Amino acid sequence: MQDLAIRDAVAADMPALCAVRRARSQHEGKMAEAAAATARFLVAVTDGHIVAFASVFLRHPVKGPPKSYVPKLSDCFVAPRYRSLGIGRALVSARERIARAAGCEHLYVSVDRVENPRWFDFFRRRGYWPLQPEPYRKRELRFSDDGKTEEVLARRQDLVVDLCRIEPA
């Protein structure tokens, strides 16, 4: 994607964010964390449209439970029509740069390697290594396609990367 731009989300982005994923309360929560400087909430824009979003927590959230590790990549979502075009990779690179610029030496991510093996393999190729030998089960809330929350039992595995050892993108 030549015209891909990644920037911080702003309040005026709310309608476009809800068009990508109908999860207004989630988007509002991420914007509140960004305003509190605990996180950065990013959007990916191509052809003048927001097509993806992602966040990185630099500190534990103000609201909700603490993260298992910080700094931590969180909630990368690319609209189905725009997947496999490098947008997720660009969002990961942008968040790695943010963590590095904040003085972080390591960066964490939690991946459901059973439900999303491609994403797990992507992080492994990028130099992230698992903190546990096997996935663990975790109850978590997810947003369904119609914007409702549902509790699911995920199989998570935490990964970490040494930010000094990966190439800045």
Residue frames as a rotation matrix with the C-alpha (Angstrom) as fourth column:
MET 1
0.580 0.815 0.000 0.00
0.815 -0.580 0.000 0.00
0.000 0.000 -1.000 0.00
GLN 2
-0.370 -0.780 0.504 1.67
0.772 -0.560 -0.300 3.17
0.516 0.279 0.810 -1.13
ASP 3
-0.299 0.308 0.903 -0.77
-0.188 -0.947 0.261 5.64
0.936 -0.092 0.341 0.38
LEU 4
0.401 0.414 -0.818 -1.02
0.664 0.484 0.570 4.03
0.631 -0.771 -0.081 3.82
ALA 5
-0.310 -0.429 0.848 -0.79
-0.359 -0.773 -0.522 6.50
0.880 -0.467 0.085 6.69
ILE 6
0.091 0.286 -0.954 -0.74
0.804 0.544 0.240 5.62
0.588 -0.789 -0.180 10.36
ARG 7
-0.523 -0.175 0.834 -1.67
-0.204 -0.925 -0.322 8.28
0.827 -0.339 0.448 12.89
ASP 8
-0.967 0.232 -0.109 -3.15
0.148 0.156 -0.977 8.72
-0.210 -0.960 -0.185 16.34
ALA 9
-0.279 0.948 0.151 -6.92
0.838 0.164 0.520 8.36
0.468 0.272 -0.841 16.51
VAL 10
-0.989 0.095 0.116 -8.94
-0.134 -0.904 -0.406 11.48
0.066 -0.417 0.907 17.30
ALA 11
-0.533 0.841 0.092 -12.53
0.012 0.116 -0.993 11.93
-0.846 -0.528 -0.072 18.47
ALA 12
0.031 0.556 -0.831 -13.67
-0.853 -0.419 -0.312 12.85
-0.522 0.718 0.461 14.95
ASP 13
-0.704 -0.377 -0.603 -12.63
-0.651 0.681 0.335 9.34
0.284 0.629 -0.724 13.84
MET 14
-0.613 0.424 0.667 -15.39
-0.411 0.550 -0.727 7.68
-0.675 -0.720 -0.163 15.88
PRO 15
0.494 0.851 -0.178 -17.88
-0.642 0.218 -0.735 7.15
-0.587 0.478 0.654 13.00
ALA 16
0.317 -0.449 -0.835 -15.14
-0.803 0.341 -0.488 5.65
0.504 0.826 -0.253 10.79
LEU 17
-0.762 -0.580 0.286 -13.86
-0.637 0.594 -0.492 3.46
0.116 -0.557 -0.822 13.64
CYS 18
-0.254 0.767 0.590 -17.39
-0.453 0.445 -0.773 2.18
-0.855 -0.463 0.234 14.23
ALA 19
0.624 0.407 -0.667 -17.67
-0.773 0.197 -0.603 1.42
-0.114 0.892 0.438 10.51
VAL 20
-0.272 -0.790 -0.550 -14.55
-0.730 0.542 -0.417 -0.76
0.627 0.288 -0.724 10.78
ARG 21
-0.643 0.161 -0.748 -15.79
0.482 0.845 -0.232 -2.49
0.595 -0.510 -0.622 13.94
ARG 22
0.164 0.805 0.570 -19.03
-0.194 -0.540 0.819 -1.60
0.967 -0.244 0.068 15.69
ALA 23
0.197 -0.203 -0.959 -17.55
0.891 0.444 0.089 -1.29
0.408 -0.872 0.269 19.16
ARG 24
0.397 0.029 0.917 -18.06
0.053 -0.999 0.009 2.31
0.916 0.045 -0.398 20.21
SER 25
0.966 -0.003 0.258 -17.45
-0.256 -0.162 0.953 1.69
0.039 -0.987 -0.157 23.91
GLN 26
0.557 -0.821 0.129 -14.18
0.748 0.563 0.353 -0.07
-0.362 -0.100 0.927 23.13
HIS 27
0.060 -0.518 0.853 -13.03
0.766 -0.524 -0.372 2.80
0.640 0.676 0.366 20.90
GLU 28
0.650 0.234 0.723 -14.03
-0.199 -0.866 0.459 5.34
0.733 -0.442 -0.516 23.56
GLY 29
0.948 -0.318 -0.005 -12.04
0.120 0.341 0.932 3.38
-0.295 -0.885 0.361 26.14
LYS 30
0.238 -0.904 0.354 -8.94
0.968 0.251 -0.008 3.34
-0.082 0.345 0.935 23.94
MET 31
0.148 -0.147 0.978 -9.25
0.387 -0.901 -0.194 7.09
0.910 0.407 -0.076 23.32
ALA 32
0.905 0.198 0.375 -9.59
-0.258 -0.446 0.857 7.69
0.337 -0.873 -0.352 27.07
GLU 33
0.702 -0.712 -0.027 -6.42
0.546 0.514 0.662 5.66
-0.457 -0.480 0.749 27.70
ALA 34
0.026 -0.683 0.730 -4.62
0.913 -0.281 -0.296 7.64
0.407 0.674 0.616 25.02
ALA 35
0.462 0.214 0.861 -5.79
-0.008 -0.969 0.246 10.90
0.887 -0.120 -0.446 26.65
ALA 36
0.971 -0.103 0.216 -4.45
-0.216 0.017 0.976 9.61
-0.104 -0.995 -0.006 29.99
ALA 37
0.293 -0.910 -0.295 -1.10
-0.899 -0.157 -0.409 8.81
0.326 0.385 -0.863 28.28
THR 38
0.111 -0.228 0.967 -1.23
-0.539 0.804 0.251 5.16
-0.835 -0.550 -0.033 29.29
ALA 39
0.015 -0.010 1.000 -1.61
0.636 0.772 -0.002 4.07
-0.772 0.636 0.018 25.66
ARG 40
-0.659 -0.063 -0.750 -1.47
-0.537 -0.659 0.527 5.18
-0.527 0.749 0.401 22.06
PHE 41
0.122 0.786 0.606 -4.49
0.331 0.544 -0.771 4.42
-0.936 0.294 -0.194 19.88
LEU 42
-0.696 -0.539 -0.474 -3.60
-0.295 -0.388 0.873 4.37
-0.655 0.748 0.111 16.19
VAL 43
0.576 0.794 0.196 -5.58
-0.056 0.277 -0.959 4.24
-0.816 0.541 0.204 12.97
ALA 44
-0.643 -0.654 0.399 -4.44
0.365 0.196 0.910 3.15
-0.674 0.730 0.112 9.52
VAL 45
0.365 0.730 -0.578 -5.77
-0.178 -0.555 -0.813 5.29
-0.914 0.399 -0.072 6.68
THR 46
-0.766 -0.514 0.386 -5.71
0.319 0.218 0.923 4.43
-0.558 0.830 -0.003 3.00
ASP 47
-0.624 0.503 0.598 -7.58
0.605 -0.174 0.777 6.07
0.495 0.847 -0.196 0.14
GLY 48
-0.620 0.327 0.713 -8.83
-0.422 -0.905 0.048 8.61
0.661 -0.272 0.699 2.71
HIS 49
0.508 0.860 -0.050 -10.58
-0.484 0.333 0.809 5.93
0.712 -0.387 0.586 4.79
ILE 50
-0.240 -0.482 0.843 -9.78
-0.952 0.286 -0.107 4.40
-0.190 -0.828 -0.527 8.15
VAL 51
0.313 0.296 -0.902 -9.34
-0.619 0.784 0.042 0.69
0.720 0.545 0.429 7.48
ALA 52
0.205 -0.309 -0.929 -7.69
0.568 0.810 -0.144 -0.54
0.797 -0.498 0.342 10.69
PHE 53
0.515 -0.118 0.849 -6.81
-0.628 -0.726 0.280 0.37
0.583 -0.678 -0.448 14.25
ALA 54
0.293 -0.471 -0.832 -4.48
0.600 0.768 -0.224 -0.82
0.745 -0.433 0.507 16.99
SER 55
0.805 -0.075 0.588 -3.16
-0.440 -0.741 0.508 0.27
0.398 -0.668 -0.629 20.35
VAL 56
-0.069 -0.831 -0.552 -0.07
0.421 0.477 -0.771 -0.09
0.904 -0.286 0.317 22.47
PHE 57
0.943 0.332 -0.003 -0.21
0.114 -0.317 0.942 0.20
0.312 -0.889 -0.337 26.25
LEU 58
0.017 -0.969 0.246 2.88
-0.076 -0.247 -0.966 1.89
0.997 -0.002 -0.078 27.65
ARG 59
-0.860 -0.140 0.491 1.55
-0.494 -0.015 -0.869 1.68
0.130 -0.990 -0.056 31.23
HIS 60
-0.767 0.638 -0.058 -1.26
0.626 0.727 -0.283 -0.21
-0.139 -0.254 -0.957 32.92
PRO 61
-0.358 0.695 0.624 -4.70
0.442 -0.462 0.769 1.10
0.822 0.551 -0.142 31.94
VAL 62
-0.833 0.177 0.524 -6.49
-0.481 -0.699 -0.528 3.66
0.273 -0.692 0.668 34.08
LYS 63
0.121 0.938 0.324 -9.75
-0.957 0.197 -0.213 1.70
-0.263 -0.284 0.922 33.78
GLY 64
0.778 0.259 -0.572 -10.16
-0.443 0.872 -0.208 -2.03
0.445 0.415 0.793 33.78
PRO 65
0.895 -0.437 0.088 -7.78
0.245 0.645 0.724 -4.74
-0.373 -0.626 0.685 34.88
PRO 66
0.239 -0.890 -0.388 -4.04
-0.657 -0.442 0.611 -4.26
-0.715 0.109 -0.690 34.61
LYS 67
0.615 -0.156 -0.773 -2.28
-0.666 0.422 -0.615 -5.75
0.422 0.893 0.156 31.60
SER 68
0.947 -0.308 -0.089 -0.31
0.317 0.861 0.398 -8.94
-0.046 -0.406 0.913 32.19
TYR 69
-0.102 -0.993 -0.051 2.78
0.895 -0.114 0.432 -7.13
-0.435 -0.002 0.900 30.89
VAL 70
0.962 0.263 -0.076 3.61
0.193 -0.849 -0.492 -3.61
-0.194 0.459 -0.867 29.77
PRO 71
-0.365 0.528 -0.767 4.43
-0.775 -0.628 -0.063 -2.24
-0.515 0.571 0.639 27.32
LYS 72
-0.526 0.283 0.802 1.99
0.296 0.945 -0.140 -4.38
-0.798 0.164 -0.580 25.39
LEU 73
-0.925 0.296 -0.239 0.53
-0.316 -0.246 0.916 -4.47
0.213 0.923 0.321 21.89
SER 74
-0.590 0.788 0.175 -3.24
0.176 0.337 -0.925 -4.60
-0.788 -0.515 -0.337 22.02
ASP 75
0.221 0.969 0.112 -6.22
0.369 0.023 -0.929 -5.03
-0.903 0.247 -0.353 19.73
CYS 76
-0.736 -0.412 -0.537 -4.95
-0.388 -0.394 0.833 -4.85
-0.555 0.821 0.130 16.16
PHE 77
0.031 0.824 0.566 -7.94
0.452 0.494 -0.743 -5.06
-0.892 0.279 -0.357 13.83
VAL 78
-0.864 -0.265 -0.428 -7.90
-0.286 -0.441 0.851 -4.69
-0.414 0.858 0.305 10.04
ALA 79
0.164 0.961 -0.224 -11.16
-0.762 -0.021 -0.648 -4.52
-0.627 0.277 0.728 8.08
PRO 80
0.296 -0.027 0.955 -11.61
0.176 0.984 -0.027 -7.86
-0.939 0.176 0.296 6.25
ARG 81
0.953 0.150 0.264 -11.38
0.282 -0.110 -0.953 -6.30
-0.114 0.983 -0.147 2.79
TYR 82
0.691 -0.712 0.127 -7.92
-0.596 -0.660 -0.457 -4.87
0.409 0.240 -0.880 3.62
ARG 83
0.640 -0.455 0.620 -6.29
-0.361 0.534 0.765 -7.93
-0.678 -0.713 0.178 5.18
SER 84
0.391 -0.628 0.673 -3.08
0.663 0.699 0.268 -9.48
-0.638 0.342 0.690 3.81
LEU 85
0.749 -0.132 0.649 -1.97
0.470 -0.584 -0.661 -6.14
0.467 0.801 -0.375 2.35
GLY 86
-0.277 -0.958 -0.070 0.67
0.684 -0.145 -0.714 -5.29
0.675 -0.246 0.696 4.98
ILE 87
0.164 0.404 0.900 -1.51
-0.280 -0.856 0.435 -3.02
0.946 -0.324 -0.027 7.11
GLY 88
0.976 0.163 -0.143 -1.26
0.070 0.389 0.919 -5.19
0.205 -0.907 0.368 10.24
ARG 89
0.270 -0.956 -0.110 2.51
0.950 0.284 -0.133 -5.37
0.158 -0.069 0.985 9.77
ALA 90
-0.281 -0.345 0.896 2.68
0.329 -0.911 -0.248 -1.57
0.902 0.225 0.369 9.43
LEU 91
0.592 0.564 0.575 0.66
-0.376 -0.438 0.817 -1.14
0.713 -0.700 -0.047 12.63
VAL 92
0.846 -0.382 -0.372 2.99
0.533 0.606 0.591 -3.51
0.000 -0.698 0.716 14.50
SER 93
-0.097 -0.947 0.307 6.05
0.899 -0.216 -0.381 -1.62
0.427 0.239 0.872 13.23
ALA 94
-0.021 0.160 0.987 4.54
-0.053 -0.986 0.159 1.72
0.998 -0.049 0.029 14.23
ARG 95
0.881 0.405 0.243 3.79
-0.263 -0.008 0.965 0.49
0.393 -0.914 0.099 17.74
GLU 96
0.546 -0.785 -0.294 7.28
0.837 0.530 0.137 -0.99
0.048 -0.320 0.946 18.08
ARG 97
-0.283 -0.643 0.712 8.72
0.571 -0.709 -0.414 2.43
0.771 0.289 0.568 17.16
ILE 98
0.394 0.524 0.755 6.48
-0.328 -0.688 0.648 4.10
0.859 -0.503 -0.099 19.74
ALA 99
0.979 -0.035 -0.199 7.63
0.191 0.488 0.852 1.72
0.068 -0.872 0.484 22.49
ARG 100
0.161 -0.986 0.045 11.28
0.962 0.146 -0.231 2.15
0.222 0.080 0.972 21.49
ALA 101
-0.216 -0.205 0.955 10.91
0.232 -0.960 -0.154 5.95
0.948 0.188 0.255 21.48
ALA 102
0.689 0.537 0.487 9.37
-0.374 -0.312 0.873 5.73
0.621 -0.783 -0.014 24.97
GLY 103
-0.131 -0.873 0.470 12.55
-0.946 -0.032 -0.323 4.06
0.296 -0.486 -0.822 26.18
CYS 104
0.677 0.438 0.592 11.14
-0.600 0.794 0.100 0.54
-0.426 -0.422 0.800 26.41
GLU 105
-0.449 -0.892 -0.053 13.57
-0.817 0.385 0.430 -2.33
-0.363 0.236 -0.901 25.99
HIS 106
-0.937 0.218 0.274 10.99
0.269 0.949 0.166 -5.09
-0.224 0.229 -0.947 25.57
LEU 107
-0.463 0.856 -0.230 7.52
-0.886 -0.446 0.124 -5.29
0.003 0.261 0.965 24.08
TYR 108
-0.815 0.249 0.523 4.85
0.008 0.908 -0.419 -7.90
-0.580 -0.337 -0.742 24.78
VAL 109
-0.385 0.784 -0.488 1.88
-0.878 -0.148 0.455 -9.26
0.285 0.603 0.745 22.89
SER 110
-0.521 0.338 0.784 -0.70
-0.274 0.803 -0.529 -11.91
-0.808 -0.490 -0.326 23.66
VAL 111
-0.484 0.275 -0.831 -1.89
-0.859 0.035 0.511 -14.04
0.170 0.961 0.219 20.75
ASP 112
0.367 0.606 0.705 -4.50
-0.531 0.759 -0.376 -16.77
-0.764 -0.237 0.601 20.43
ARG 113
-0.553 -0.753 -0.355 -2.26
-0.724 0.224 0.652 -19.14
-0.412 0.618 -0.670 18.49
VAL 114
-0.626 0.424 0.654 -5.07
0.433 0.887 -0.160 -21.65
-0.648 0.183 -0.739 17.96
GLU 115
0.451 0.891 -0.045 -7.58
0.521 -0.304 -0.798 -19.18
-0.725 0.336 -0.601 16.53
ASN 116
0.957 -0.130 -0.258 -5.00
-0.269 -0.729 -0.630 -17.07
-0.106 0.672 -0.733 14.71
PRO 117
0.563 -0.781 0.270 -1.92
0.572 0.604 0.555 -19.14
-0.597 -0.158 0.787 13.85
ARG 118
0.380 -0.425 0.822 -0.87
0.772 -0.344 -0.534 -16.75
0.510 0.837 0.197 11.04
TRP 119
0.725 -0.066 0.686 -0.61
-0.291 -0.932 0.218 -13.88
0.624 -0.358 -0.695 13.53
PHE 120
0.849 -0.441 0.291 1.34
-0.133 0.355 0.925 -16.05
-0.511 -0.824 0.243 15.96
ASP 121
0.424 -0.703 0.571 3.73
0.857 0.515 -0.002 -17.11
-0.293 0.491 0.821 13.18
PHE 122
0.590 -0.169 0.790 4.10
0.348 -0.829 -0.437 -13.47
0.729 0.533 -0.430 12.08
PHE 123
0.821 -0.267 0.505 5.32
-0.553 -0.593 0.586 -12.47
0.143 -0.760 -0.634 15.55
ARG 124
0.689 -0.602 0.403 7.66
0.233 0.711 0.663 -15.47
-0.686 -0.363 0.630 15.75
ARG 125
0.405 -0.529 0.746 9.24
0.895 0.060 -0.443 -14.53
0.189 0.847 0.497 12.39
ARG 126
0.637 -0.083 0.767 9.60
0.012 -0.993 -0.117 -10.98
0.771 0.084 -0.631 13.69
GLY 127
-0.401 -0.916 -0.002 11.71
-0.053 0.025 -0.998 -12.16
0.915 -0.400 -0.059 16.63
TYR 128
0.080 0.502 0.861 9.12
-0.957 -0.202 0.207 -12.44
0.278 -0.841 0.465 19.40
TRP 129
-0.672 -0.288 -0.682 9.50
-0.133 0.953 -0.272 -15.51
0.729 -0.092 -0.679 21.59
PRO 130
0.357 0.914 -0.193 6.89
-0.002 0.208 0.978 -17.24
0.934 -0.349 0.076 23.80
LEU 131
-0.304 -0.371 0.878 6.96
-0.844 -0.322 -0.428 -16.77
0.442 -0.871 -0.215 27.55
GLN 132
0.143 0.392 0.909 5.05
-0.701 0.689 -0.187 -20.02
-0.699 -0.610 0.373 28.15
PRO 133
-0.829 -0.512 0.225 5.75
-0.235 0.684 0.690 -23.39
-0.508 0.519 -0.688 26.53
GLU 134
-0.663 0.688 0.297 2.06
0.731 0.507 0.458 -23.90
0.164 0.520 -0.838 25.72
PRO 135
-0.490 0.575 0.655 -1.00
-0.187 -0.803 0.566 -21.66
0.852 0.155 0.501 25.35
TYR 136
-0.919 0.304 -0.249 -3.14
0.315 0.190 -0.930 -21.03
-0.236 -0.933 -0.271 28.42
ARG 137
-0.212 0.930 0.302 -6.89
0.825 0.005 0.565 -20.60
0.524 0.369 -0.768 28.58
LYS 138
-0.909 -0.055 -0.413 -8.33
0.278 -0.818 -0.503 -17.20
-0.310 -0.572 0.759 29.38
ARG 139
0.121 0.979 0.163 -11.87
0.971 -0.082 -0.227 -15.88
-0.209 0.185 -0.960 29.50
GLU 140
-0.808 -0.389 -0.443 -12.13
0.292 -0.917 0.273 -12.58
-0.512 0.091 0.854 27.67
LEU 141
0.319 0.909 -0.267 -14.68
0.204 -0.341 -0.918 -10.28
-0.925 0.239 -0.294 26.13
ARG 142
-0.809 -0.477 0.343 -14.72
0.437 -0.099 0.894 -9.96
-0.392 0.874 0.289 22.36
PHE 143
-0.243 0.712 -0.658 -16.78
-0.553 -0.659 -0.509 -7.85
-0.797 0.240 0.555 20.05
SER 144
-0.115 0.304 0.946 -18.90
0.625 0.762 -0.169 -9.77
-0.772 0.572 -0.278 17.58
ASP 145
-0.753 -0.198 0.628 -19.51
0.653 -0.345 0.674 -8.53
0.083 0.917 0.389 14.04
ASP 146
0.147 0.894 0.424 -22.79
0.659 -0.408 0.632 -6.93
0.737 0.186 -0.649 15.12
GLY 147
-0.202 -0.355 0.913 -21.02
-0.257 -0.880 -0.399 -4.90
0.945 -0.315 0.086 17.83
LYS 148
0.802 0.509 0.312 -22.15
-0.445 0.161 0.881 -6.92
0.398 -0.845 0.356 20.82
THR 149
-0.291 -0.897 0.334 -19.73
-0.931 0.185 -0.314 -8.23
0.220 -0.403 -0.889 23.40
GLU 150
0.805 0.442 -0.396 -19.47
-0.342 0.890 0.301 -11.92
0.486 -0.107 0.868 24.03
GLU 151
0.276 -0.716 0.641 -17.36
-0.845 0.138 0.518 -13.85
-0.459 -0.684 -0.567 26.49
VAL 152
0.747 -0.135 -0.651 -15.10
-0.367 0.733 -0.573 -16.44
0.554 0.667 0.498 24.90
LEU 153
0.728 -0.595 0.340 -12.53
-0.059 0.440 0.896 -18.88
-0.683 -0.673 0.285 26.16
ALA 154
0.760 -0.523 -0.385 -9.34
-0.573 -0.261 -0.777 -18.01
0.306 0.811 -0.498 24.29
ARG 155
0.754 -0.656 -0.026 -6.09
0.624 0.703 0.341 -19.96
-0.206 -0.273 0.940 24.12
ARG 156
0.931 -0.356 0.080 -3.51
-0.333 -0.918 -0.216 -17.25
0.150 0.175 -0.973 24.66
GLN 157
0.428 -0.885 -0.183 0.24
0.903 0.413 0.117 -17.29
-0.028 -0.216 0.976 24.53
ASP 158
0.889 -0.189 -0.417 2.30
-0.074 -0.958 0.275 -14.30
-0.452 -0.214 -0.866 25.63
LEU 159
0.448 -0.782 0.433 5.29
0.863 0.252 -0.438 -13.33
0.234 0.570 0.788 23.50
VAL 160
0.718 -0.318 -0.619 8.07
0.097 -0.835 0.541 -10.80
-0.689 -0.449 -0.569 24.04
VAL 161
0.610 -0.602 0.515 10.67
0.656 0.020 -0.754 -9.14
0.444 0.798 0.407 21.84
ASP 162
0.023 -0.715 -0.699 13.87
0.707 -0.483 0.517 -7.34
-0.707 -0.505 0.495 22.68
LEU 163
0.889 0.451 -0.078 13.34
0.278 -0.667 -0.692 -4.02
-0.364 0.593 -0.718 20.91
CYS 164
0.314 -0.858 -0.406 17.09
-0.629 -0.509 0.588 -3.52
-0.711 0.071 -0.700 20.60
ARG 165
-0.515 -0.575 0.635 17.38
-0.030 0.753 0.657 -6.66
-0.857 0.319 -0.405 18.47
ILE 166
0.209 0.617 0.758 14.76
0.833 0.294 -0.469 -5.95
-0.512 0.730 -0.453 15.83
GLU 167
-0.753 -0.487 0.442 15.28
0.657 -0.582 0.479 -3.68
0.024 0.651 0.758 12.88
PRO 168
-0.349 0.644 -0.681 13.38
0.025 -0.720 -0.693 -0.41
-0.937 -0.259 0.235 13.04
ALA 169
-0.152 0.381 0.912 10.94
0.939 0.343 0.013 -0.34
-0.307 0.859 -0.410 10.15
